[in-house]
Amino acid sequence: MKIYTKTGDKATTSLFGGTRVAKHHIRIEAYGTIDELNSWLGLIRDQKIDTHSKEILTAVQDKLFTVGAILATEAKKEKRLNIAKINEEDSAVLEREIDAMNELLPPMTHFILPGGHTTVSYCHIARTVCRRAERIISLLHENDPQPEHLLSYINRLSDFLFVMARKLSKQLQAEEVKWIPEKLD
């Protein structure tokens, strides 16, 4: 099988099930952004980080392929997508991970400027891509309701990535720079 089909040369692509849509269609934006997020998670996983973080990131990457498949399938053809859906437990796993990481961190008293170490910066970039995916999926959801737990999973994932950035800052002994707004005179 060739990787190129030439079917997209005229600015259209196929959703799962065969429906052709413009390459700028909101569904394509949604699952394309999920794919981008997944690539950033792979980059984070390739860094020198602890084994548990690598394992949870691999599990999240697997879930993101599920999210992408769901987003690439029209609701009327959803029955053709014979894979497990995102469920409440998927978000609960992220919540447990967030809680466990937070137990090891000092409480937040200010917003934190992204940065301090390349690996931490990758987490912050992934977090912002995740937030963009959430905005796009939310927009899609307005006219084409998405499965019940999909949006909450993406929302929780951005929280997870923020806390992971903090955890890695601590592990890598990177400074967390607090944002202290300049006061008006």
C-alpha positions as CSV (number, residue, x, y, z in Angstrom):
1,M,0.0,0.0,0.0
2,K,1.4,3.4,-1.0
3,I,1.4,6.1,1.6
4,Y,0.1,8.7,-0.9
5,T,-3.2,8.3,-2.6
6,K,-3.5,11.7,-4.4
7,T,-7.2,11.8,-3.2
8,G,-6.4,14.9,-1.1
9,D,-4.8,16.9,-3.9
10,K,-7.9,19.0,-4.4
11,A,-8.2,20.1,-0.8
12,T,-10.5,17.4,0.5
13,T,-10.0,14.4,2.7
14,S,-12.1,11.4,3.9
15,L,-13.6,10.9,7.3
16,F,-13.9,7.4,8.7
17,G,-16.8,6.0,6.8
18,G,-15.9,7.6,3.5
19,T,-17.6,11.1,3.7
20,R,-15.3,13.6,1.9
21,V,-14.9,17.0,3.6
22,A,-12.7,20.1,3.0
23,K,-9.3,19.8,4.6
24,H,-10.1,22.8,6.8
25,H,-13.3,21.2,8.1
26,I,-13.7,21.6,11.9
27,R,-13.4,17.8,12.3
28,I,-10.1,17.8,10.5
29,E,-8.9,20.7,12.7
30,A,-10.0,18.8,15.8
31,Y,-8.3,15.5,15.1
32,G,-5.3,17.2,13.5
33,T,-4.8,19.1,16.7
34,I,-5.1,15.9,18.7
35,D,-2.5,14.4,16.4
36,E,-0.2,17.4,17.1
37,L,-0.7,17.0,20.8
38,N,0.1,13.3,20.5
39,S,3.4,14.2,18.8
40,W,4.3,16.6,21.6
41,L,3.6,13.9,24.2
42,G,6.0,11.6,22.3
43,L,8.7,14.2,22.5
44,I,8.1,14.6,26.2
45,R,8.3,10.8,26.6
46,D,11.6,10.8,24.7
47,Q,13.2,13.0,27.3
48,K,15.1,11.8,30.4
49,I,12.1,11.5,32.7
50,D,11.0,8.9,35.2
51,T,9.6,5.5,34.1
52,H,6.2,6.1,35.5
53,S,5.8,9.4,33.6
54,K,6.8,7.6,30.4
55,E,4.3,4.9,31.1
56,I,1.4,7.2,31.7
57,L,2.3,9.3,28.7
58,T,2.2,6.2,26.5
59,A,-1.2,5.3,27.9
60,V,-2.4,8.9,27.2
61,Q,-1.0,8.7,23.6
62,D,-3.1,5.5,23.1
63,K,-6.2,7.3,24.3
64,L,-5.5,10.2,22.0
65,F,-5.6,7.8,19.0
66,T,-9.0,6.8,20.3
67,V,-10.0,10.5,20.5
68,G,-8.8,11.1,17.0
69,A,-10.7,8.1,15.6
70,I,-13.9,9.3,17.3
71,L,-13.4,12.8,15.9
72,A,-12.8,11.4,12.5
73,T,-16.1,9.6,12.5
74,E,-19.4,11.2,11.9
75,A,-22.0,10.5,14.6
76,K,-24.3,8.8,12.0
77,K,-21.5,6.3,11.2
78,E,-20.3,5.9,14.8
79,K,-21.5,2.3,14.9
80,R,-18.8,1.4,12.3
81,L,-16.1,2.5,14.7
82,N,-15.7,-0.7,16.7
83,I,-13.3,0.5,19.4
84,A,-13.6,1.4,23.1
85,K,-14.8,4.9,23.7
86,I,-13.4,7.5,26.1
87,N,-15.1,6.9,29.5
88,E,-15.4,8.5,32.9
89,E,-12.6,6.2,34.2
90,D,-10.2,7.6,31.7
91,S,-10.6,11.0,33.3
92,A,-10.4,9.5,36.7
93,V,-7.0,8.0,35.9
94,L,-5.7,11.5,35.1
95,E,-7.3,12.9,38.2
96,R,-5.5,10.3,40.4
97,E,-2.2,11.1,38.6
98,I,-2.7,14.8,39.2
99,D,-3.5,14.2,42.9
100,A,-0.4,12.0,43.3
101,M,1.9,14.5,41.7
102,N,0.4,17.5,43.6
103,E,1.1,15.7,46.9
104,L,4.8,16.1,46.1
105,L,4.7,19.7,45.1
106,P,4.6,23.0,47.0
107,P,1.2,24.7,46.8
108,M,0.8,27.2,44.0
109,T,0.6,30.8,45.2
110,H,1.0,32.5,41.8
111,F,0.7,31.7,38.1
112,I,4.0,30.2,36.8
113,L,5.8,31.4,33.7
114,P,6.3,28.4,31.3
115,G,10.0,27.4,31.0
116,G,12.9,26.6,33.3
117,H,14.0,23.5,31.4
118,T,13.5,22.2,27.9
119,T,11.4,19.2,29.0
120,V,9.2,21.4,31.2
121,S,8.7,23.7,28.2
122,Y,7.6,20.8,26.1
123,C,5.0,20.0,28.7
124,H,3.7,23.6,28.6
125,I,3.6,23.5,24.8
126,A,1.6,20.2,25.0
127,R,-0.7,21.8,27.5
128,T,-1.5,24.8,25.3
129,V,-2.0,22.5,22.2
130,C,-4.4,20.4,24.4
131,R,-6.3,23.6,25.3
132,R,-6.5,24.5,21.6
133,A,-7.9,21.0,20.9
134,E,-10.4,21.5,23.6
135,R,-11.6,24.8,22.1
136,I,-11.9,23.2,18.6
137,I,-13.8,20.2,19.9
138,S,-16.0,22.4,21.9
139,L,-16.8,24.4,18.8
140,L,-17.5,21.1,16.9
141,H,-19.7,20.0,19.8
142,E,-22.0,23.0,19.4
143,N,-23.4,21.7,16.1
144,D,-22.4,18.0,16.2
145,P,-22.5,16.7,19.8
146,Q,-19.5,14.6,20.7
147,P,-19.5,11.6,23.1
148,E,-20.2,12.4,26.7
149,H,-16.7,12.0,28.2
150,L,-14.5,13.2,25.4
151,L,-14.4,16.9,26.3
152,S,-13.9,16.2,30.0
153,Y,-11.0,13.9,29.2
154,I,-9.3,16.6,27.1
155,N,-10.0,19.2,29.8
156,R,-8.4,16.9,32.5
157,L,-5.5,16.1,30.2
158,S,-4.5,19.8,30.0
159,D,-4.6,20.0,33.9
160,F,-2.5,16.8,34.0
161,L,0.1,18.3,31.6
162,F,0.3,21.5,33.8
163,V,0.9,19.5,36.9
164,M,3.4,17.2,35.1
165,A,5.3,20.3,34.1
166,R,5.5,21.3,37.7
167,K,6.5,17.8,38.8
168,L,9.3,17.7,36.2
169,S,10.5,21.2,37.2
170,K,11.0,19.8,40.7
171,Q,12.6,16.5,39.5
172,L,14.9,18.4,37.1
173,Q,15.7,21.1,39.7
174,A,14.4,23.8,37.3
175,E,13.3,27.1,38.8
176,E,9.6,27.9,38.7
177,V,9.3,31.6,37.9
178,K,6.3,33.1,39.5
179,W,4.3,35.6,37.6
180,I,4.0,38.7,39.8
181,P,1.9,41.3,38.0
182,E,3.3,44.8,37.9
183,K,1.2,47.1,40.1
184,L,-0.2,50.4,38.9
185,D,1.0,53.4,40.7
